[in-house]
């Protein structure tokens, strides 16, 4: 990647808004607003086609619940990732592009507020670091589009689909909780960005 960036035809920086949503066998999902910031490089492949690797700092997360016959778990999750998308970009007309490609994300930090109830009784509650519960890497698939206002200034919209379960394990509740589910969560992110090419 370092060799590739050194031989890129154009560099740029970008940043913008994230709207992330936790997906999976969970309920009452609430999206979280965050941000992304980083850089990218462009490599021309053929007329209209480019490869665009990126390195971005991204804040994500969301709120969710998971319930059963005699328990209710609530959590608000705040995460930060270093994400590396590799995008194939195609200019369908002058200044307008579409893009798609995979990404890998590296978990930097995870914090949450959580509460688990059995009926009206609270078994667990608190807040703090929850990084050890989640996978340190994840993969995703991106689709998006962009518009170049000038040769330097560009804007984009992108949707990232989480493609793997991000939860390592789920803490077992007391034995009288009968139908405890294994939580499966991925993180989908809609992002709006502004970029500047040097």
C-alpha positions in Angstrom: 0.0 0.0 0.0 2.9 2.4 0.8 4.5 1.6 -2.6 1.1 2.2 -4.3 0.5 5.5 -2.6 4.0 6.6 -3.5 3.2 6.0 -7.2 -0.3 7.5 -7.1 -1.3 9.9 -9.9 -3.3 12.1 -7.4 -3.7 12.4 -3.7 -6.5 13.9 -1.7 -8.0 14.4 1.7 -11.7 13.9 2.6 -14.0 14.1 5.5 -17.7 14.1 6.3 -20.7 12.8 8.1 -21.5 9.2 9.1 -25.0 7.8 9.9 -24.4 4.3 11.3 -26.9 1.6 12.2 -26.3 -1.7 14.0 -27.9 -4.5 12.0 -28.6 -8.2 13.0 -30.9 -10.2 15.3 -31.6 -7.1 17.4 -34.6 -4.9 18.0 -35.4 -1.2 18.3 -32.4 0.0 16.4 -31.5 3.7 16.6 -28.8 5.2 14.3 -25.8 7.2 15.5 -24.3 10.2 13.8 -20.6 10.3 13.6 -17.8 11.5 11.3 -15.0 10.3 9.1 -11.7 11.9 8.2 -8.7 10.7 6.1 -6.9 10.5 2.8 -7.0 8.8 -0.5 -5.0 8.2 -3.7 -6.2 7.7 -7.3 -4.7 5.4 -9.9 -6.0 5.6 -13.5 -6.7 2.1 -15.0 -8.3 3.0 -18.3 -10.5 5.7 -19.8 -13.0 6.6 -17.1 -11.8 3.9 -14.6 -9.8 4.5 -11.5 -8.7 2.5 -8.4 -9.0 4.6 -5.2 -7.6 3.2 -1.9 -8.4 5.2 1.2 -7.4 5.3 4.9 -10.1 6.8 7.1 -10.7 7.4 10.8 -14.4 6.6 11.3 -16.8 7.0 14.3 -19.7 4.6 14.3 -22.2 2.7 16.6 -25.8 2.9 17.5 -28.5 1.8 20.0 -30.3 -1.6 20.2 -32.3 -3.9 22.3 -32.5 -7.7 22.4 -35.3 -9.5 24.3 -36.6 -12.9 25.3 -39.3 -14.4 27.5 -37.8 -13.1 30.7 -35.0 -10.7 29.8 -34.3 -7.4 28.1 -30.9 -6.2 27.1 -30.3 -2.6 26.1 -27.1 -1.1 24.8 -25.8 2.1 23.3 -22.5 1.5 21.5 -19.9 4.1 20.4 -17.0 2.8 18.3 -14.1 4.2 16.4 -12.4 2.4 13.5 -9.5 2.8 11.1 -11.0 1.7 7.8 -9.3 0.9 4.5 -11.6 0.9 1.5 -10.4 -0.1 -1.9 -12.8 1.4 -4.4 -13.2 0.9 -8.2 -14.5 4.2 -9.6 -16.0 4.8 -13.0 -17.0 8.1 -14.5 -20.4 7.5 -16.2 -20.4 11.1 -17.6 -18.1 14.0 -17.1 -17.7 14.8 -13.4 -20.2 12.1 -12.2 -18.8 8.8 -10.9 -20.1 5.6 -9.4 -18.0 3.3 -7.2 -17.9 0.0 -5.5 -15.4 -2.0 -3.5 -14.5 -3.9 -0.3 -13.1 -2.5 2.9 -11.5 -3.8 6.1 -11.9 -2.0 9.4 -9.7 -2.2 12.5 -11.4 -1.5 15.8 -9.6 1.3 17.7 -12.1 1.8 20.6 -15.5 0.7 21.8 -17.5 2.1 24.7 -21.1 1.5 25.7 -23.9 2.1 28.1 -25.7 -1.2 28.9 -28.5 -2.6 31.0 -29.8 -6.1 31.3 -33.1 -6.9 33.1 -34.9 -10.0 34.1 -38.5 -8.7 34.5 -38.1 -5.6 36.7 -34.8 -6.8 38.2 -31.6 -5.3 36.8 -28.8 -7.9 36.6 -26.2 -5.8 34.8 -25.9 -2.1 34.2 -23.1 0.4 33.7 -21.0 2.1 31.1 -17.4 2.0 30.0 -15.0 0.2 27.6 -16.4 -2.8 25.8 -13.7 -3.3 23.2 -13.0 -6.9 24.3 -16.5 -8.0 23.3 -16.1 -7.1 19.6 -13.9 -8.4 16.8 -10.7 -6.4 16.2 -11.2 -6.5 12.4 -14.3 -6.6 10.2 -15.0 -6.5 6.5 -17.6 -4.6 4.5 -18.8 -3.8 1.0 -19.2 -0.2 -0.3 -21.3 1.3 -3.1 -21.5 5.0 -3.8 -21.4 7.9 -6.2 -19.6 11.2 -6.5 -19.6 14.5 -8.2 -16.5 16.7 -9.1 -17.4 20.4 -8.7 -13.9 21.2 -10.0 -10.6 19.3 -10.7 -9.9 19.7 -7.0 -13.2 19.7 -5.1 -15.4 16.6 -5.0 -18.4 15.4 -3.0 -19.6 11.8 -2.4 -22.2 9.6 -0.9 -21.5 6.0 0.1 -23.2 3.1 1.8 -21.1 0.5 3.6 -22.7 -2.9 4.3 -21.2 -4.8 7.2 -20.5 -8.3 6.0 -19.4 -10.2 9.2 -20.6 -10.6 12.8 -18.7 -8.1 15.0 -19.5 -9.7 18.3 -17.0 -12.2 19.8 -19.2 -13.5 22.6 -22.2 -12.7 24.7 -22.1 -12.7 28.5 -24.3 -15.5 29.9 -27.2 -14.4 32.1 -28.3 -16.3 35.2 -29.7 -19.8 34.7 -33.3 -18.8 35.0 -33.1 -16.9 31.7 -34.4 -19.5 29.3 -34.1 -18.3 25.8 -30.8 -16.3 25.7 -29.9 -15.5 22.0 -26.5 -15.3 20.5 -26.2 -11.7 19.4 -25.1 -11.2 15.8 -24.3 -7.6 14.9 -22.9 -5.8 11.9 -22.5 -2.1 11.3 -24.0 -0.4 8.2 -22.9 3.1 7.5 -24.3 5.8 5.2 -21.6 8.5 4.7 -21.6 11.9 3.0 -18.1 13.4 2.3 -16.3 16.3 0.8 -12.8 15.7 -0.7 -10.0 17.9 -2.0 -7.4 16.7 -4.5 -3.9 18.1 -4.5 
